[in-house]
Each structure stands twice: as structure tokens, then as C-alpha cells.
Amino acid sequence: MGPEVILTFIIAIAVLFLIGKFLAFPLKILGKLVLNGILGAVLLFIVNFIGGFFNFSIGINIYTALIAGFFGIPGVIFLIFFKFII
């Protein structure tokens, strides 16, 4: 193996590493959004379960799911306050 082959191999490894870094970043963001979405849905179900004892519920639809999923706990608190205002 000559120095050209070793240099080409090192450059190929570096390029693959950079491609992996660029692809991993959006997956981290997507994973965080999915985790927030699951947490938001669970919190909506908990609010509706506990609120059932007090005749209080938040409708679970696309808008409330997006707010709770994107903002997480602050989104659910916003939905509770918004429900009291209306």
C-alpha cells in the first residue's frame, strides 16, 4: 500500500464522518420533537383524567396535540389557562 492509498482512505473516512454528523443533527431535533409530542399527549390525558373529577377537560385534536407536542409542559399549561379564559 502506497501513501496515496492511505491518504485516500483517510480522506474517505473523514468525509463519511462529516456526512454522518450532518445527518445526525436533524435526527436529534426530530427525536426531541417526538419525545415532546409523546410527553404532551401523556400530559393531556393526565389533565383530562384528573379534570374529569372536576368537570374539566381539554379536547384532544390536531391543534391541542401540536401545541402540547411542540411546547411540552408549558404548552399544556397554556391550554389549561386558555380553557379557563373561554
Sequence and secondary structure as in RCSB ss.txt:
>XXXX:A:sequence
MGPEVILTFIIAIAVLFLIGKFLAFPLKILGKLVLNGILGAVLLFIVNFIGGFFNFSIGINIYTALIAGFFGIPG
VIFLIFFKFII
>XXXX:A:secstr
  HHHHHHHHHHHHHHHHHHHHHHHHHHHHHHHHHHHHHHHHHHHHHHHHHHTTT     SHHHHHHHHHH HHH
HHHHHHHHHH 
